[in-house]
């Protein structure tokens, strides 16, 4: 089994494992009001609170709203 496939099998059933392999990677977080944050995942906790760096915030029409050096979601 390839390394990618093994990693996929793990994260498929465990959201925290998905977050773990996404550390230091570009991620997109969409909140229930359709506000979107794009940034680099710096860290998270067991409750899935996320810390992103170099973040851009977008509205529901994908218009940029703000830039942040870091943010806690």
C-alpha positions as CSV (number, residue, x, y, z in Angstrom):
1,X,0.0,0.0,0.0
2,X,1.4,3.4,-0.9
3,X,2.2,5.9,1.8
4,X,-0.5,8.3,0.5
5,X,-3.1,5.6,0.6
6,X,-2.2,4.6,4.1
7,X,-2.4,8.2,5.2
8,X,-5.7,8.6,3.5
9,X,-7.2,5.5,5.2
10,X,-6.2,7.0,8.6
11,X,-7.6,10.5,8.1
12,X,-10.8,9.1,6.5
13,X,-12.0,8.0,9.9
14,X,-10.3,10.5,12.2
15,X,-10.8,14.3,11.8
16,X,-7.9,15.0,14.2
17,X,-5.6,12.9,12.1
18,X,-6.6,15.0,9.0
19,X,-5.7,18.1,10.9
20,X,-2.5,16.6,12.1
21,X,-1.3,15.9,8.5
22,X,-2.4,19.4,7.5
23,X,-0.1,21.2,9.9
24,X,2.0,23.8,8.0
25,X,-0.2,23.4,4.9
26,X,-2.6,25.8,3.2
27,X,-6.2,25.1,4.4
28,X,-9.6,26.6,3.7
29,X,-12.1,26.9,6.6
30,X,-15.7,27.7,5.8
31,X,-18.0,28.7,8.7
32,X,-21.8,28.4,8.8
33,X,-22.3,32.0,7.7
34,X,-20.3,31.2,4.6
35,X,-17.4,33.3,5.8
36,X,-14.2,31.6,4.5
37,X,-10.7,31.7,5.9
38,X,-7.7,30.7,3.9
39,X,-4.4,30.3,5.6
40,X,-1.6,28.0,6.9
41,X,-2.7,25.7,9.7
42,X,-0.3,26.3,12.6
43,X,-2.1,24.2,15.3
44,X,-5.3,22.8,16.7
45,X,-6.6,21.3,19.9
46,X,-8.8,18.2,20.6
47,X,-12.0,20.4,20.3
48,X,-10.9,21.3,16.8
49,X,-10.1,25.0,17.6
50,X,-7.7,26.0,14.8
51,X,-4.9,28.5,14.7
52,X,-4.1,29.8,11.2
53,X,-1.3,32.1,10.1
54,X,-1.1,34.4,7.0
55,X,-4.9,34.4,6.8
56,X,-7.2,36.0,4.3
57,X,-10.9,36.3,5.1
58,X,-13.6,36.2,2.4
59,X,-17.3,36.8,2.3
60,X,-20.0,34.5,0.8
61,X,-19.2,35.9,-2.7
62,X,-15.4,35.3,-2.2
63,X,-14.7,39.0,-1.9
64,X,-11.7,39.6,0.3
65,X,-12.7,41.2,3.7
66,X,-9.5,41.2,5.7
67,X,-6.0,39.9,6.2
68,X,-4.6,38.6,9.5
69,X,-1.2,37.5,10.6
70,X,-2.8,34.8,12.8
71,X,-6.3,33.9,13.9
72,X,-8.0,31.5,16.3
73,X,-11.1,29.8,14.9
